[in-house]
Each structure stands twice: as structure tokens, then as C-alpha cells.
Amino acid sequence: MAYLQLHRHVSYGLVGERAVFLDLRRDRYLALDPASEEAFRSIRTAEEPLLADARACNLLLGTGLFFQSSLRGRLAPVSAAVPSTSVLDRITERRPGWAAPIRAWNSVARARKRLASAPLFEIVDAIRESRYAAAPSGDPVAVEEEARGFHAARAMVPIERRCLLDSLALLDWLGDAARHAMLVFGVRTDPFGAHCWLQTEHSLLTDAHDTVGSFVPVLSV
């Protein structure tokens, strides 16, 4: 008996009925061709995700997204509710002190160095493992205030904003309290677009809801 499983570095979300995958090792978003999509739909919606049909098996294994196992494993799409509120809905007008922009600069610089020196799957693995290192510290509400402070200071850092860069920089800024924050990758189709952001259970930390509302989560960590 052979079950279909996703590789550890692969996750997906459903845009309508279509599966869109993120393969971290290949650093690519992928969709299946119609025949493979139909094969995957029949398996993921079945009571038992078994590879009974040889042709369907070969189609799906040939994508490099799946493997066979004698054990039943992970096959469900990502489920991450996107909050309707954002810390950007209420940014303090108070000008940050002299130390905050320097701290923000350092966080952005460390994030940029991290992106330049490590592949995405290693960065995500490190974040995932940090979740198990210790329980989150601090108050989630205080994390939102810290995020507002980051944005106020980040406005004074002359480095171009990018979603992944700024998400990693905010995680750096938060320190141990970053365990309250979830890094989410999302996609949209027609036209295709990809984005990532940070959020808590109750609030977006890096974007307004209008920005991320059209994206379907394909990975959360």
C-alpha cells in the first residue's frame, strides 16, 4: 500500500479548486498541468490518499513535489486565516528617537545578509525550528506595538522595501517575541503574483489588509 505525501519543503494552497505549490528547495511557485491536477484532486479529496492508478502515480511523482510512503502523511492545503486588521491601521505619529532608526538599519542589514547567504528553505527551516526552541515571550499586543515602532523607524532607513526582506527584518527586530508572529507566503492568479507577510492571530504586522487580501496562503511558519 503506497500513500502520496508532500515533500517536507513543499506546501500548497487552493486558489479556487486549483492547487498552487511552493517548492522551497527550488524557490519556485508551481501549478500542475491539467492531467496532473485532476490526478491530484482525486487523491487529495479521497478518503485514503492512495496511489492506486499507475499513470496518476507517475504523473504526480514526476513533478518532484511528492513521494511514496507506506505511511499516511501530510497532504492538506495550508490553512492560515488572514486577519482583517493591521498595525498599519494605526501608526503613531511620534518621531522615533535617534537609536530606533539605527536599530532598524541593523535589522534590515542582517536580513539582507541572511537572504544573500542562505537559500530560502534554510531560512524557513530555521524559523520553523525556532518555534520549538522555547515558548513565545512577551504579550502579543506588545508585539503589535513593537511592529508599529519598527515601521516608524524603518521609514528612516534608505533601503528599498521588499516583502521578504522586511518580514525577516521585523522578525529580527522582535527578537524572542518573534515567536508570536507567523510568516506567511501567498499567491494570486490572473495575473499571477506572490507576496509574503507577517501576522499574529489577530493582526497583520507588515501590510494592510487591502494588500494581502487577494493572496491565498501557500505556506505559513
Backbone as CSV, one residue per row, in Angstrom:
resi,resn,N_x,N_y,N_z,CA_x,CA_y,CA_z,C_x,C_y,C_z
1,MET,0.858,-1.197,0.000,0.000,0.000,0.000,0.891,1.243,0.000
2,ALA,0.717,2.121,-0.996,1.557,3.312,-1.123,0.694,4.565,-1.034
3,TYR,1.084,5.432,-0.125,0.394,6.706,0.039,1.179,7.812,-0.656
4,LEU,0.461,8.831,-1.055,1.087,10.035,-1.612,1.347,11.016,-0.486
5,GLN,2.559,11.574,-0.450,2.896,12.593,0.538,3.617,13.746,-0.143
6,LEU,3.472,14.942,0.446,4.254,16.097,0.012,5.640,16.028,0.626
7,HIS,6.657,16.415,-0.138,7.979,16.575,0.451,7.926,17.647,1.540
8,ARG,8.834,17.550,2.492,8.832,18.461,3.632,8.972,19.924,3.196
9,HIS,9.670,20.160,2.094,9.919,21.519,1.641,8.841,22.018,0.677
10,VAL,7.734,21.284,0.567,6.663,21.642,-0.359,5.372,21.872,0.411
11,SER,4.646,22.913,0.042,3.318,23.170,0.586,2.471,23.788,-0.519
12,TYR,1.174,23.891,-0.274,0.316,24.439,-1.322,-0.944,25.058,-0.729
13,GLY,-1.576,25.882,-1.550,-2.878,26.436,-1.219,-3.810,26.247,-2.395
14,LEU,-5.099,26.387,-2.146,-6.091,26.225,-3.196,-6.597,27.585,-3.632
15,VAL,-6.341,27.914,-4.890,-6.879,29.130,-5.499,-8.101,28.678,-6.287
16,GLY,-9.269,28.843,-5.699,-10.451,28.190,-6.230,-10.293,26.698,-5.999
17,GLU,-10.338,25.926,-7.070,-10.119,24.485,-6.965,-8.725,24.088,-7.440
18,ARG,-7.922,25.080,-7.821,-6.612,24.773,-8.381,-5.534,24.850,-7.299
19,ALA,-4.680,23.848,-7.248,-3.580,23.819,-6.284,-2.393,24.603,-6.826
20,VAL,-1.864,25.504,-6.006,-0.641,26.232,-6.344,0.382,25.897,-5.264
21,PHE,1.536,25.402,-5.682,2.548,24.878,-4.774,3.707,25.860,-4.615
22,LEU,4.316,25.830,-3.435,5.587,26.500,-3.191,6.604,25.417,-2.870
23,ASP,7.615,25.318,-3.709,8.720,24.376,-3.502,9.914,25.189,-3.020
24,LEU,10.201,25.110,-1.735,11.252,25.939,-1.148,12.636,25.572,-1.683
25,ARG,12.887,24.316,-1.933,14.217,23.922,-2.413,14.477,24.467,-3.813
26,ARG,13.452,24.507,-4.625,13.609,25.070,-5.961,13.309,26.571,-5.983
27,ASP,12.821,27.090,-4.836,12.476,28.506,-4.727,11.535,28.908,-5.868
28,ARG,10.486,28.106,-6.037,9.559,28.323,-7.141,8.128,28.055,-6.719
29,TYR,7.213,28.811,-7.323,5.785,28.524,-7.242,5.414,27.724,-8.488
30,LEU,4.588,26.691,-8.309,4.255,25.826,-9.430,2.773,25.472,-9.401
31,ALA,2.203,25.298,-10.593,0.884,24.716,-10.758,1.024,23.465,-11.610
32,LEU,0.086,22.548,-11.474,0.139,21.297,-12.201,-0.528,21.431,-13.565
33,ASP,-0.077,20.615,-14.512,-0.774,20.553,-15.797,-2.145,19.913,-15.567
34,PRO,-3.080,20.058,-16.504,-4.457,19.585,-16.279,-4.557,18.117,-15.874
35,ALA,-3.788,17.233,-16.514,-3.870,15.807,-16.175,-3.372,15.543,-14.757
36,SER,-2.261,16.185,-14.386,-1.720,16.009,-13.029,-2.635,16.649,-12.004
37,GLU,-3.228,17.790,-12.351,-4.163,18.458,-11.446,-5.358,17.565,-11.145
38,GLU,-5.886,16.935,-12.171,-7.021,16.037,-11.976,-6.630,14.840,-11.115
39,ALA,-5.437,14.299,-11.359,-4.962,13.166,-10.556,-4.796,13.577,-9.096
40,PHE,-4.231,14.752,-8.878,-4.031,15.214,-7.505,-5.357,15.496,-6.817
41,ARG,-6.304,16.087,-7.546,-7.607,16.386,-6.947,-8.311,15.104,-6.505
42,SER,-8.226,14.075,-7.338,-8.902,12.826,-6.989,-8.277,12.177,-5.758
43,ILE,-6.960,12.350,-5.597,-6.282,11.736,-4.446,-6.493,12.559,-3.181
44,ARG,-6.341,13.898,-3.283,-6.444,14.711,-2.070,-7.861,14.764,-1.517
45,THR,-8.860,14.502,-2.356,-10.246,14.515,-1.884,-10.739,13.122,-1.518
46,ALA,-9.909,12.098,-1.766,-10.297,10.726,-1.435,-10.155,10.480,0.062
47,GLU,-10.895,9.515,0.548,-10.798,9.166,1.968,-9.422,8.640,2.308
48,GLU,-8.813,7.913,1.382,-7.459,7.393,1.554,-6.618,7.878,0.367
49,PRO,-5.550,8.683,0.604,-4.735,9.207,-0.497,-3.774,8.163,-1.062
50,LEU,-4.359,7.142,-1.671,-3.574,6.012,-2.163,-3.197,6.193,-3.625
51,LEU,-2.018,5.726,-3.990,-1.542,5.766,-5.365,-1.896,4.440,-6.040
52,ALA,-3.172,4.267,-6.341,-3.624,3.001,-6.913,-3.449,2.968,-8.420
53,ASP,-3.606,4.124,-9.078,-3.506,4.202,-10.527,-2.065,4.496,-10.931
54,ALA,-1.470,3.612,-11.713,-0.049,3.750,-12.066,0.213,5.020,-12.860
55,ARG,-0.679,5.369,-13.766,-0.465,6.568,-14.583,-0.523,7.815,-13.701
56,ALA,-1.516,7.900,-12.828,-1.618,9.048,-11.918,-0.402,9.117,-11.014
57,CYS,0.056,7.955,-10.562,1.242,7.882,-9.704,2.451,8.468,-10.418
58,ASN,2.667,8.046,-11.655,3.829,8.516,-12.404,3.740,10.006,-12.703
59,LEU,2.549,10.485,-13.015,2.364,11.909,-13.291,2.758,12.752,-12.087
60,LEU,2.245,12.371,-10.922,2.469,13.180,-9.718,3.900,13.048,-9.203
61,LEU,4.440,11.839,-9.192,5.813,11.671,-8.727,6.791,12.373,-9.659
62,GLY,6.424,12.472,-10.935,7.290,13.135,-11.898,7.408,14.635,-11.690
63,THR,6.508,15.229,-10.919,6.589,16.671,-10.648,7.690,17.004,-9.655
64,GLY,8.151,16.009,-8.883,9.149,16.263,-7.843,8.576,16.857,-6.577
65,LEU,7.251,16.998,-6.521,6.604,17.589,-5.348,6.199,16.540,-4.319
66,PHE,6.106,15.290,-4.751,5.547,14.232,-3.913,6.515,13.057,-3.821
67,PHE,6.230,12.184,-2.862,6.935,10.908,-2.773,5.967,9.845,-2.269
68,GLN,6.338,8.600,-2.456,5.529,7.483,-1.980,5.981,7.091,-0.582
69,SER,5.018,6.660,0.214,5.334,6.217,1.567,4.349,5.133,1.974
70,SER,4.803,4.251,2.836,3.898,3.238,3.384,3.047,3.826,4.504
71,LEU,3.367,5.063,4.909,2.627,5.739,5.971,1.798,6.871,5.391
72,ARG,0.649,7.089,5.964,-0.193,8.200,5.556,0.356,9.478,6.173
73,GLY,0.523,10.524,5.368,1.127,11.755,5.878,0.409,13.003,5.420
74,ARG,1.152,14.084,5.401,0.626,15.425,5.138,0.233,15.587,3.677
75,LEU,-1.026,16.000,3.446,-1.484,16.236,2.087,-2.490,17.386,2.010
76,ALA,-2.831,17.961,3.133,-3.845,19.016,3.168,-3.245,20.356,2.735
77,PRO,-4.067,21.250,2.170,-3.570,22.584,1.830,-3.306,23.406,3.078
78,VAL,-2.542,24.476,2.917,-2.266,25.382,4.028,-3.564,26.058,4.452
79,SER,-3.743,26.162,5.738,-4.907,26.852,6.277,-4.414,27.926,7.233
80,ALA,-4.434,29.158,6.777,-3.984,30.281,7.603,-4.956,31.442,7.390
81,ALA,-5.723,31.739,8.414,-6.693,32.830,8.314,-5.954,34.165,8.314
82,VAL,-6.264,35.011,7.349,-5.629,36.329,7.252,-6.453,37.325,8.061
83,PRO,-5.851,37.964,9.074,-6.605,38.922,9.893,-7.111,40.096,9.056
84,SER,-8.205,40.675,9.499,-8.777,41.825,8.789,-8.235,43.149,9.308
85,THR,-7.476,43.119,10.395,-6.897,44.340,10.949,-5.385,44.308,10.787
86,SER,-4.786,45.483,10.801,-3.340,45.613,10.601,-2.790,46.675,11.546
87,VAL,-1.529,46.497,11.944,-0.881,47.527,12.753,-0.735,48.817,11.954
88,LEU,-0.765,48.720,10.620,-0.649,49.914,9.786,-1.919,50.757,9.806
89,ASP,-2.997,50.192,10.370,-4.226,50.984,10.510,-4.049,52.106,11.524
90,ARG,-3.070,51.921,12.402,-2.839,52.943,13.437,-1.347,53.042,13.699
91,ILE,-0.670,53.879,12.921,0.754,54.124,13.115,0.935,55.417,13.907
92,THR,1.755,55.345,14.930,1.986,56.531,15.750,2.661,57.626,14.935
93,GLU,2.268,58.857,15.174,2.894,59.992,14.501,4.117,60.491,15.259
94,ARG,4.392,59.874,16.389,5.552,60.268,17.176,6.833,59.906,16.445
95,ARG,7.741,60.861,16.313,9.009,60.624,15.629,9.895,59.743,16.502
96,PRO,10.463,58.673,15.928,11.302,57.792,16.751,12.572,58.495,17.198
97,GLY,13.088,58.076,18.348,14.343,58.625,18.840,15.504,58.241,17.944
98,TRP,16.685,58.767,18.238,17.843,58.549,17.364,18.269,57.097,17.299
99,ALA,18.019,56.331,18.375,18.501,54.949,18.409,17.651,54.015,17.551
100,ALA,16.354,54.304,17.403,15.459,53.389,16.691,15.823,53.217,15.219
101,PRO,16.106,54.287,14.459,16.496,54.079,13.061,17.791,53.269,12.913
102,ILE,18.729,53.433,13.842,19.964,52.647,13.801,19.644,51.175,14.038
103,ARG,18.768,50.926,14.998,18.357,49.545,15.270,17.633,48.951,14.063
104,ALA,16.752,49.744,13.437,16.045,49.258,12.249,17.024,48.987,11.112
105,TRP,17.988,49.892,10.929,19.013,49.699,9.891,19.735,48.366,10.109
106,ASN,20.125,48.106,11.358,20.836,46.862,11.656,19.967,45.639,11.372
107,SER,18.678,45.716,11.713,17.780,44.591,11.452,17.631,44.350,9.958
108,VAL,17.477,45.422,9.188,17.356,45.286,7.738,18.659,44.751,7.139
109,ALA,19.794,45.252,7.617,21.090,44.805,7.102,21.314,43.320,7.393
110,ARG,20.941,42.880,8.595,21.104,41.457,8.923,20.178,40.595,8.053
111,ALA,18.960,41.082,7.817,18.031,40.339,6.972,18.546,40.256,5.540
112,ARG,19.102,41.345,5.037,19.630,41.351,3.671,20.817,40.391,3.562
113,LYS,21.681,40.372,4.550,22.821,39.451,4.545,22.345,38.002,4.603
114,ARG,21.315,37.766,5.389,20.768,36.416,5.510,20.216,35.925,4.169
115,LEU,19.515,36.798,3.462,18.963,36.427,2.164,20.055,36.187,1.132
116,ALA,21.154,36.904,1.267,22.245,36.764,0.310,23.090,35.524,0.575
117,SER,23.062,35.008,1.798,23.991,33.941,2.170,23.334,32.582,2.379
118,ALA,22.007,32.533,2.430,21.324,31.265,2.701,20.139,31.095,1.758
119,PRO,19.889,29.875,1.273,18.713,29.637,0.434,17.437,29.749,1.259
120,LEU,16.330,29.957,0.567,15.059,30.202,1.248,14.662,29.043,2.146
121,PHE,14.869,27.805,1.684,14.412,26.680,2.509,15.182,26.608,3.827
122,GLU,16.454,27.022,3.840,17.216,27.025,5.086,16.702,28.109,6.023
123,ILE,16.354,29.259,5.470,15.821,30.344,6.284,14.496,29.930,6.912
124,VAL,13.627,29.328,6.107,12.321,28.892,6.616,12.491,27.785,7.645
125,ASP,13.401,26.850,7.396,13.651,25.779,8.366,14.123,26.350,9.703
126,ALA,14.994,27.359,9.646,15.493,27.967,10.879,14.359,28.641,11.647
127,ILE,13.466,29.307,10.934,12.313,29.935,11.589,11.415,28.867,12.190
128,ARG,11.178,27.803,11.422,10.312,26.726,11.914,10.890,26.097,13.172
129,GLU,12.190,25.836,13.157,12.819,25.207,14.326,12.810,26.128,15.535
130,SER,12.900,27.446,15.303,12.890,28.387,16.424,11.564,28.367,17.166
131,ARG,10.501,27.951,16.487,9.185,27.878,17.142,9.179,26.839,18.254
132,TYR,10.040,25.836,18.111,10.068,24.750,19.090,11.158,24.942,20.141
133,ALA,11.976,25.971,19.958,13.090,26.174,20.878,12.618,26.632,22.255
134,ALA,11.584,27.454,22.280,11.061,27.982,23.545,9.682,28.550,23.289
135,ALA,8.935,28.718,24.371,7.607,29.313,24.246,7.747,30.798,23.911
136,PRO,6.761,31.383,23.202,6.827,32.817,22.904,6.907,33.641,24.171
137,SER,7.707,34.699,24.139,7.824,35.582,25.293,7.115,36.886,25.000
138,GLY,6.682,37.550,26.050,6.028,38.837,25.874,4.550,38.704,25.537
139,ASP,3.911,39.841,25.416,2.481,39.934,25.166,2.253,40.132,23.672
140,PRO,1.331,39.357,23.044,1.069,39.565,21.617,0.667,40.992,21.272
141,VAL,-0.049,41.657,22.176,-0.430,43.050,21.935,0.814,43.934,21.903
142,ALA,1.770,43.641,22.792,3.020,44.400,22.804,3.803,44.170,21.517
143,VAL,3.681,42.987,20.929,4.331,42.709,19.657,3.799,43.643,18.579
144,GLU,2.506,43.907,18.609,1.918,44.829,17.636,2.480,46.236,17.820
145,GLU,2.667,46.656,19.057,3.258,47.971,19.309,4.716,48.013,18.848
146,GLU,5.428,46.909,19.063,6.805,46.828,18.581,6.854,46.933,17.053
147,ALA,5.893,46.308,16.390,5.839,46.381,14.931,5.589,47.818,14.474
148,ARG,4.728,48.537,15.173,4.499,49.945,14.833,5.784,50.754,14.999
149,GLY,6.521,50.460,16.066,7.795,51.146,16.275,8.783,50.838,15.166
150,PHE,8.782,49.591,14.697,9.663,49.218,13.591,9.320,50.004,12.335
151,HIS,8.044,50.088,12.013,7.643,50.792,10.795,8.004,52.281,10.863
152,ALA,7.840,52.877,12.041,8.194,54.289,12.182,9.691,54.497,11.963
153,ALA,10.498,53.568,12.494,11.951,53.683,12.333,12.385,53.262,10.938
154,ARG,11.713,52.272,10.360,12.074,51.773,9.023,11.914,52.867,7.974
155,ALA,10.986,53.787,8.183,10.776,54.872,7.227,12.010,55.755,7.091
156,MET,12.929,55.682,8.044,14.135,56.499,8.021,15.363,55.715,7.541
157,VAL,15.140,54.492,7.103,16.240,53.654,6.596,16.184,53.668,5.073
158,PRO,17.200,54.196,4.393,17.161,54.352,2.931,17.527,53.076,2.178
159,ILE,16.809,52.000,2.467,16.972,50.731,1.763,15.600,50.347,1.226
160,GLU,15.548,49.981,-0.054,14.272,49.683,-0.696,13.515,48.590,0.055
161,ARG,12.226,48.814,0.221,11.386,47.829,0.892,11.091,46.657,-0.042
162,ARG,11.163,45.453,0.507,10.738,44.230,-0.180,10.062,43.347,0.851
163,CYS,9.062,42.616,0.420,8.221,41.929,1.402,9.012,40.930,2.249
164,LEU,9.843,40.087,1.629,10.586,39.100,2.408,11.669,39.757,3.239
165,LEU,12.367,40.729,2.669,13.399,41.449,3.408,12.808,42.091,4.659
166,ASP,11.691,42.786,4.505,11.122,43.491,5.647,10.473,42.551,6.650
167,SER,9.950,41.427,6.190,9.407,40.441,7.126,10.518,39.862,7.992
168,LEU,11.651,39.521,7.375,12.782,38.982,8.150,13.377,40.049,9.057
169,ALA,13.406,41.295,8.579,13.933,42.374,9.413,13.052,42.591,10.641
170,LEU,11.742,42.507,10.467,10.851,42.668,11.618,10.996,41.504,12.588
171,LEU,11.178,40.282,12.073,11.432,39.151,12.968,12.695,39.394,13.784
172,ASP,13.730,39.927,13.139,14.975,40.258,13.832,14.720,41.325,14.900
173,TRP,13.977,42.338,14.553,13.651,43.438,15.472,12.905,42.921,16.706
174,LEU,12.004,41.958,16.505,11.178,41.454,17.606,11.948,40.552,18.563
175,GLY,13.040,39.952,18.100,13.812,39.074,18.980,13.008,37.851,19.405
176,ASP,13.053,37.498,20.694,12.341,36.321,21.182,10.838,36.446,21.001
177,ALA,10.333,37.660,20.994,8.890,37.869,20.816,8.437,37.533,19.404
178,ALA,9.379,37.296,18.483,9.023,36.944,17.109,8.251,35.637,17.034
179,ARG,8.318,34.824,18.089,7.574,33.562,18.073,6.068,33.788,18.096
180,HIS,5.639,35.011,18.411,4.220,35.337,18.305,3.809,35.599,16.862
181,ALA,4.778,35.817,15.975,4.489,36.220,14.601,4.617,35.029,13.650
182,MET,3.719,34.954,12.686,3.719,33.902,11.683,4.127,34.501,10.335
183,LEU,5.086,33.858,9.671,5.489,34.264,8.331,4.632,33.499,7.332
184,VAL,3.939,34.235,6.478,3.003,33.634,5.528,3.415,34.005,4.104
185,PHE,3.435,33.005,3.218,3.641,33.229,1.797,2.308,32.994,1.091
186,GLY,1.963,33.873,0.153,0.702,33.729,-0.549,0.854,33.988,-2.030
187,VAL,-0.124,33.504,-2.796,-0.136,33.709,-4.243,-1.519,34.166,-4.679
188,ARG,-1.557,34.754,-5.855,-2.810,35.027,-6.549,-2.592,34.662,-8.011
189,THR,-3.676,34.460,-8.720,-3.581,34.143,-10.145,-4.414,35.148,-10.934
190,ASP,-4.130,35.176,-12.237,-4.914,36.009,-13.160,-4.979,37.483,-12.753
191,PRO,-3.839,38.194,-12.755,-2.498,37.721,-13.117,-1.797,37.103,-11.913
192,PHE,-0.764,36.319,-12.205,-0.023,35.688,-11.115,0.737,36.730,-10.308
193,GLY,0.745,36.543,-9.004,1.544,37.375,-8.114,1.863,36.601,-6.857
194,ALA,2.975,36.911,-6.229,3.389,36.258,-4.991,3.778,37.325,-3.981
195,HIS,3.557,37.037,-2.717,3.815,38.011,-1.660,4.062,37.244,-0.367
196,CYS,4.697,37.878,0.601,4.800,37.297,1.933,4.612,38.395,2.965
197,TRP,4.210,37.994,4.152,3.934,38.969,5.204,4.027,38.295,6.569
198,LEU,4.048,39.127,7.607,3.995,38.653,8.989,2.636,38.982,9.577
199,GLN,2.155,38.087,10.423,0.895,38.333,11.108,0.894,37.623,12.454
200,THR,0.074,38.111,13.354,-0.270,37.373,14.557,-1.649,36.772,14.313
201,GLU,-2.187,36.144,15.319,-3.527,35.571,15.184,-4.568,36.654,14.913
202,HIS,-4.292,37.873,15.420,-5.311,38.916,15.373,-4.996,40.076,14.443
203,SER,-3.739,40.209,14.012,-3.384,41.417,13.276,-2.249,41.172,12.291
204,LEU,-2.323,41.843,11.136,-1.214,41.867,10.195,-0.134,42.796,10.726
205,LEU,1.121,42.396,10.567,2.228,43.171,11.125,3.020,43.944,10.077
206,THR,2.942,43.531,8.811,3.786,44.177,7.805,2.998,44.810,6.668
207,ASP,1.717,44.542,6.564,0.924,45.008,5.426,-0.470,45.402,5.874
208,ALA,-1.100,46.191,5.033,-2.520,46.472,5.194,-3.324,45.302,4.638
209,HIS,-4.531,45.121,5.137,-5.360,44.013,4.663,-5.662,44.146,3.177
210,ASP,-5.806,45.356,2.682,-6.067,45.558,1.254,-4.945,44.990,0.398
211,THR,-3.731,44.969,0.937,-2.577,44.466,0.179,-2.578,42.949,0.101
212,VAL,-2.883,42.275,1.201,-2.756,40.816,1.242,-4.078,40.093,1.031
213,GLY,-5.179,40.826,1.022,-6.483,40.172,0.947,-6.716,39.358,-0.306
214,SER,-6.001,39.676,-1.384,-6.196,38.940,-2.634,-5.277,37.730,-2.753
215,PHE,-4.425,37.495,-1.755,-3.474,36.388,-1.814,-3.985,35.194,-1.008
216,VAL,-3.785,34.005,-1.553,-4.137,32.757,-0.868,-2.876,32.185,-0.227
217,PRO,-2.880,31.931,1.088,-1.682,31.370,1.720,-1.286,30.012,1.146
218,VAL,0.008,29.856,0.875,0.547,28.577,0.413,1.597,28.021,1.377
219,LEU,2.020,28.840,2.341,2.952,28.400,3.377,2.801,29.311,4.572
220,SER,2.765,28.741,5.752,2.807,29.538,6.983,3.745,28.855,7.944
221,VAL,4.591,29.660,8.591,5.576,29.096,9.501,5.776,30.033,10.691
